[in-house]
Amino acid sequence: MTEKDKPRRAMPEPESSPEPAGGVKEARPEERGKAAKFPIDRLRRDCFKLFGVTESTYDAATYGLAGEYAVDEMKKRIEEWQKTPIGGKARKERR
């Protein structure tokens, strides 16, 4: 039996689901235009790829933070942390 001779079966109709093909959800109207937020631990897993910093740098920059942050928001926090002088404040010159 060749491919042409095989009987064709009707494809089952897909069940209606809230997710379009590919598993990507559409944003709700109130969520459109907002950046996706992720837990700090999730951002840490890909900190080198996302922010170009090591895990130890990421840990230091996010010390004491909790909650969820957007990638751009966390990138700004890390960049600001990297700009702070060692010791947290500008040191006075010793005489």
VEXMISE-325913 format. One record per residue (C-alpha): residue number from 1; x, y, z; chain. Coordinates in nm, 3 decimals, decimal comma. Example, Ala and Ser with C-alpha at 12.3 -4.5 7.8 and 13.67 -1.06 7.14 Angstrom:
2
(1 (1,230 -0,450 0,780) "A") (2 (1,367 -0,106 0,714) "A") 
***
This chain:
95
(1 (0,000 0,000 0,000) "A") (2 (0,144 0,336 -0,099) "A") (3 (0,088 0,670 0,071) "A") (4 (-0,177 0,757 -0,186) "A") (5 (-0,373 0,439 -0,117) "A") (6 (-0,386 0,481 0,262) "A") (7 (-0,718 0,610 0,389) "A") (8 (-0,702 0,954 0,543) "A") (9 (-0,829 1,010 0,890) "A") (10 (-0,996 1,329 0,987) "A") (11 (-0,786 1,533 1,226) "A") (12 (-0,958 1,587 1,559) "A") (13 (-1,060 1,942 1,618) "A") (14 (-0,850 2,111 1,882) "A") (15 (-1,017 2,176 2,212) "A") (16 (-1,078 2,539 2,277) "A") (17 (-0,819 2,665 2,520) "A") (18 (-0,728 3,007 2,655) "A") (19 (-0,375 2,968 2,516) "A") (20 (-0,302 3,012 2,146) "A") (21 (-0,080 2,762 1,963) "A") (22 (0,274 2,759 2,093) "A") (23 (0,174 2,793 2,457) "A") (24 (0,206 3,170 2,465) "A") (25 (-0,064 3,342 2,663) "A") (26 (-0,211 3,669 2,550) "A") (27 (-0,171 3,951 2,797) "A") (28 (-0,483 4,073 2,968) "A") (29 (-0,579 4,431 2,885) "A") (30 (-0,455 4,556 3,222) "A") (31 (-0,122 4,376 3,171) "A") (32 (-0,049 4,500 2,819) "A") (33 (0,241 4,739 2,801) "A") (34 (0,383 4,615 3,132) "A") (35 (0,710 4,427 3,150) "A") (36 (0,694 4,073 3,285) "A") (37 (0,818 4,043 3,642) "A") (38 (1,015 3,751 3,780) "A") (39 (1,118 3,640 4,129) "A") (40 (1,472 3,738 4,230) "A") (41 (1,582 3,372 4,238) "A") (42 (1,465 3,319 3,880) "A") (43 (1,660 3,622 3,756) "A") (44 (1,966 3,494 3,943) "A") (45 (1,969 3,171 3,741) "A") (46 (2,033 3,367 3,420) "A") (47 (2,213 3,669 3,566) "A") (48 (2,515 3,639 3,336) "A") (49 (2,303 3,610 3,023) "A") (50 (2,060 3,885 3,129) "A") (51 (2,287 4,134 3,304) "A") (52 (2,643 4,030 3,223) "A") (53 (2,734 3,980 3,590) "A") (54 (2,837 3,680 3,796) "A") (55 (2,614 3,527 4,061) "A") (56 (2,824 3,680 4,338) "A") (57 (2,785 4,028 4,190) "A") (58 (2,413 3,969 4,146) "A") (59 (2,384 3,851 4,507) "A") (60 (2,562 4,160 4,636) "A") (61 (2,353 4,397 4,422) "A") (62 (2,026 4,235 4,532) "A") (63 (2,114 4,187 4,899) "A") (64 (1,805 4,249 5,110) "A") (65 (1,563 4,262 4,816) "A") (66 (1,251 4,048 4,794) "A") (67 (0,963 4,020 4,552) "A") (68 (0,947 4,029 4,174) "A") (69 (1,123 4,259 3,931) "A") (70 (1,127 4,322 3,557) "A") (71 (1,454 4,254 3,376) "A") (72 (1,505 4,623 3,288) "A") (73 (1,427 4,726 3,644) "A") (74 (1,681 4,482 3,788) "A") (75 (1,942 4,581 3,529) "A") (76 (1,914 4,944 3,645) "A") (77 (1,949 4,836 4,010) "A") (78 (2,263 4,636 3,932) "A") (79 (2,417 4,921 3,731) "A") (80 (2,348 5,167 4,015) "A") (81 (2,498 4,924 4,266) "A") (82 (2,812 4,891 4,051) "A") (83 (2,852 5,271 4,048) "A") (84 (2,847 5,306 4,427) "A") (85 (3,192 5,357 4,582) "A") (86 (3,336 5,081 4,798) "A") (87 (3,207 5,123 5,151) "A") (88 (2,873 5,257 5,034) "A") (89 (2,954 5,626 5,076) "A") (90 (3,231 5,844 4,947) "A") (91 (3,515 5,827 5,196) "A") (92 (3,674 6,137 5,338) "A") (93 (4,041 6,189 5,263) "A") (94 (4,262 6,114 5,561) "A") (95 (4,492 6,392 5,666) "A") 
***
